[in-house]
Amino acid sequence: MKQKLRTRRDVLTATRALIDSGREVTLAAVAQEAAISRATVYRYFSDPAALALEAVLDGMVETDTDIMPNGTSARERVHAVRRFWLSFYRDCENRMRVLVARAMEPAPNGAPRYQRTARRLPMFAQSLLPVSAKLGKERTEELALALAATTGFEMYVTMKDVLGIDEDRMDKHSQMIVDALLEQFKVA
């Protein structure tokens, strides 16, 4: 699993290097830049346009330590991650819409064009570290999954497009949902 994440990260880093230098993003160029085979790049991304979008977005995502304040409660850390993603979706809404649309297009063989990365999941798992011993491994993983599932871009689109909720109400409702999950798992 870690090797797959490293390879995926190498592919995205190589793609950003191509973009930054003004070169065209092709699977062959990415493979050469990352010093891996074209087949390996293709296993992760079969569409150069989707790869370029993913690489740009990946480069914009902050690290856990930049988002979560040290020495704060798990609840505060969870809400810091929630606020980060809500702000990220607002700032990158058009790019995210294109990325999601491209991800939903099937490849010629009918399989998904590429697998989107669950960036929220490890962030929420990290945010729960202060209570992970108390919750136990399985419950911590379940809570992290529930938090990631209820704070995704899909939730943002549903609240904005389907429900017509403005940004202030969106923030309040996402906070309510996260608080309900934290209460369910008895996280203070």
C-alpha positions in Angstrom: 0.0 0.0 0.0 2.8 2.4 0.9 4.6 1.6 -2.3 1.5 2.4 -4.3 1.1 5.7 -2.5 4.8 6.6 -3.2 4.5 5.7 -6.9 1.3 7.7 -7.2 3.0 10.7 -5.4 6.0 10.3 -7.8 3.6 10.4 -10.8 1.9 13.6 -9.5 5.2 15.3 -8.7 6.6 14.5 -12.2 3.4 15.9 -13.7 3.7 19.1 -11.7 7.3 19.4 -12.9 6.1 19.1 -16.5 3.4 21.7 -15.9 5.8 24.1 -14.1 8.3 23.9 -17.0 5.6 24.5 -19.6 6.0 21.0 -21.2 3.0 19.0 -22.5 1.6 16.4 -20.1 1.6 13.1 -21.8 1.8 9.7 -20.1 5.2 9.1 -21.8 6.6 12.5 -20.6 5.4 11.8 -17.1 6.9 8.3 -17.1 10.3 9.7 -18.3 10.2 12.5 -15.7 9.4 10.1 -12.9 11.8 7.5 -14.2 9.2 4.8 -14.3 7.5 2.9 -17.1 4.7 4.3 -19.1 2.6 1.2 -18.1 3.0 2.1 -14.5 1.8 5.6 -15.1 -1.1 4.2 -17.1 -2.1 2.0 -14.1 -2.6 5.1 -12.1 -3.9 7.5 -14.7 -5.0 6.6 -18.3 -6.1 10.2 -19.1 -3.3 12.9 -19.3 -5.9 15.7 -18.8 -7.3 14.1 -15.6 -3.7 13.5 -14.5 -2.8 17.2 -15.0 -5.9 18.3 -13.0 -5.2 15.9 -10.2 -1.5 17.0 -10.0 -2.5 20.6 -9.8 -5.0 19.9 -7.0 -2.6 17.6 -5.2 0.0 20.4 -5.1 -2.6 22.7 -3.5 -3.5 20.4 -0.6 -1.8 21.4 2.7 -0.2 18.9 5.0 -1.8 17.7 8.3 0.5 19.7 10.4 -0.4 22.9 8.5 -4.1 22.3 9.2 -4.4 20.9 12.7 -3.2 23.0 15.6 -1.0 21.1 18.1 -2.1 20.5 21.6 -5.8 20.8 20.8 -8.6 18.4 21.4 -9.6 15.8 18.8 -12.9 17.7 18.2 -10.9 20.9 17.4 -8.6 19.0 15.2 -11.5 17.3 13.3 -13.2 20.7 12.8 -9.9 22.2 11.5 -9.8 19.5 8.9 -13.5 20.0 8.0 -13.0 23.7 7.6 -9.9 23.2 5.5 -11.8 21.0 3.0 -14.8 23.2 2.9 -12.6 26.2 2.1 -10.6 24.1 -0.4 -13.8 23.2 -2.3 -14.9 26.8 -2.4 -11.5 27.9 -3.7 -11.1 25.1 -6.2 -14.7 24.5 -7.1 -14.4 24.6 -10.9 -11.3 22.5 -10.9 -12.9 20.0 -8.6 -16.0 19.8 -10.8 -13.9 19.0 -13.8 -11.9 16.5 -11.9 -14.9 14.7 -10.6 -16.6 14.7 -14.0 -13.5 13.2 -15.6 -13.2 10.6 -12.9 -16.7 9.5 -13.5 -16.2 9.0 -17.2 -15.5 5.3 -17.8 -12.4 4.1 -19.6 -12.9 2.2 -22.9 -13.1 -1.1 -21.0 -15.8 0.3 -18.7 -13.7 0.5 -15.6 -13.3 3.9 -13.8 -10.9 6.1 -15.7 -8.8 6.5 -12.6 -9.1 6.1 -8.9 -9.6 9.3 -7.0 -7.4 9.7 -3.9 -9.0 9.8 -0.4 -6.9 12.7 0.9 -9.5 13.5 3.6 -9.3 10.0 5.2 -5.7 10.1 6.4 -6.2 13.7 7.6 -9.2 12.7 9.7 -7.4 9.7 11.0 -4.5 12.0 12.1 -7.0 14.4 13.7 -8.3 11.6 15.9 -4.9 10.7 17.3 -5.7 12.3 20.7 -8.6 9.8 21.2 -7.5 6.8 19.1 -6.3 4.8 22.1 -9.6 5.3 23.9 -11.6 4.5 20.8 -9.5 1.6 19.6 -8.2 0.9 16.1 -11.5 -0.3 14.6 -13.7 2.5 15.9 -11.1 5.1 15.0 -11.0 3.8 11.5 -14.9 3.8 11.3 -15.1 7.3 12.6 -12.4 8.5 10.2 -14.3 6.9 7.3 -17.6 8.4 8.4 -16.0 11.9 8.7 -14.4 11.5 5.2 -17.6 10.3 3.7 -19.7 13.2 5.0 -17.3 16.0 4.3 -16.4 15.3 0.6 -16.9 17.4 -2.5 -20.0 15.5 -3.2 -21.5 16.9 0.0 -20.5 20.4 -1.1 -22.2 20.0 -4.4 -25.3 18.5 -2.9 -25.6 21.4 -0.4 -24.9 24.0 -3.0 -26.6 22.8 -6.2 -29.3 20.5 -4.9 -30.3 22.1 -1.6 -29.4 25.7 -2.6 -27.6 26.4 0.7 -25.4 29.5 0.9 -21.9 29.3 2.2 -22.7 30.3 5.8 -25.5 27.7 6.2 -23.2 25.1 4.4 -20.6 25.7 7.1 -23.2 25.4 9.9 -24.7 22.2 8.5 -21.3 20.5 7.9 -20.4 21.4 11.5 -23.7 19.9 12.7 -23.1 16.7 10.8 -19.5 16.3 12.1 -20.6 17.1 15.6 -23.3 14.4 15.4 -20.7 11.9 14.4 -18.3 13.0 17.1 -21.2 12.7 19.7 -22.0 9.2 18.3 -18.5 8.1 19.0 -18.3 10.1 22.3 -15.4 12.3 21.2 -15.1 15.4 23.3 
